[in-house]
């Protein structure tokens, strides 16, 4: 049996906009994306929504629901109180194109800045070898669906205008997946410190909290990268070794 629920949906474009209220019939088992499609079909045919798989794997339907970055296809209506108004708005960290659709192209530009894997030379027998625990360590980062919820909730990107100084949690994951890869021979620590801005993150763990794939972004990616930067540039023993003997600490 359907019930009528109240929605506040942001309508507008790059020039501005406002929230519009909709009373929507909601059936049992529906997710927020289902309700938005119903609004689109019955009350606002021009409502702009980005979505694709509706299975929590494409990352397309990212938006803010009651102030929290979420995938609308994975947010069930029964998590809200029966009299609660559901407020839906576009990701705040990125420019609005129309309604709930934002321009996330900045993220693709950051991705292009990161050098790809540089494989080490093969062993004498022509094989590459690595420990399973090293493989497992970086495998977690491959679960990312690029929904950019972590980018949206990052206060450096969202509130402090840090997009020119910090690459964001999603790409700290990518950097970690390369820097920790057992077969990678490149050295990205200088770029991680400067160009990609690892020092801008102050470890609030908000990115980890909103990740729909439950990647431990902060503890398993960002903190280890920050530690490597500290070891390279601020460890007094390494500093003395560099000055006295030309010794450097690679990994």
Secondary structure, 3 states (H helix, E strand, C coil): CCEEEEEEEEEEECCEEEEEEEEEEECCCCEHHHHHHHHHHHCCCCCCCCCCCCCCCCCCCEEEECCEEEEHHHCEHHHCCCCCCEEEECCCCCCEEECCEECCHHHHHHHHHCCCCCECCCCCCCCCCCCHHHHHHHHHHHHCCCCCHHHHHCHHHHCCCHHHCCCCHHHHHHHHHHHCCCCECCCCHHHHHCCCCHHHCCCCCHHHHHCCCCCCHHHHHHHHHHHHHHHHHCCHHHHHHHHHHCCCCCC
